[in-house]
Each structure stands twice: as structure tokens, then as C-alpha cells.
Amino acid sequence: MASNRAGTDIDSIQNSRTRTQLIALGAEPVTSERTENGEWVETYKILKEKGSIARAVMHGLLDISSGFLWEFAGTPIESSLSEKKYYSLKVTYNESEQIQRMELF
């Protein structure tokens, strides 16, 4: 559970330049509208990155040092911490779907 790397990191989001790149990262559109000046404004929710190699190694060491008794405590702890957290992102595009402005909430 600790090594399950789901979601998207903030650096990948900030390096996106087009709408297609954002959607490929797992961005889910929530709202979409056109402005009078031809810009396109969309709001997205993006799953925050979770899981880490360091945490997985720590769990492995705890398993070995406790004779695998750690699993009785570690599994419920990881399950309770597994709630999904999202970024909210407002993106403004030009006519060719190039990102003009990005606001993270």
C-alpha cells in the first residue's frame, strides 16, 4: 500500500503547456466555458500524488524487525490514510488550446 504511486505531482501539472497534456495527466474537467474574447476557461480536479518509496522501505523494515507483526497495525493505518485528495485547478486557454494562465486552489 505504501508504495502505490497514484496521482499527479505538482511539477508535472506546472510543466503542461496544452489541454491534451493536462488530460493525459489525469485531470478531470469540472466546468468549461468560453469568454467573450475567445479564451476558454476550464476548472479541473486532479488527484494528488501519494505513495513513496521511502515509506514502503520503512514498512518493510518494520515488518522484518517485528517478525511481520507490523502488518496487523500497518495495514489498518494505511487503509485509514488512503482517502483521495485532489488539486483544484483553473486553466485559461487560447483558441489553439495552449495554456495561457493556470491557478491552483
Secondary structure, DSSP 4 states (H G I P E B T S, - for coil): -TT---SB-HHHHHT--BHHHHHHTT-EEEEEEE-TTS-EEEEEEEEBP---HHHHHHHHHHHHHTTTTHHHHHHHHHHHT----EEEEEEEE-TTSBEEEEEE-
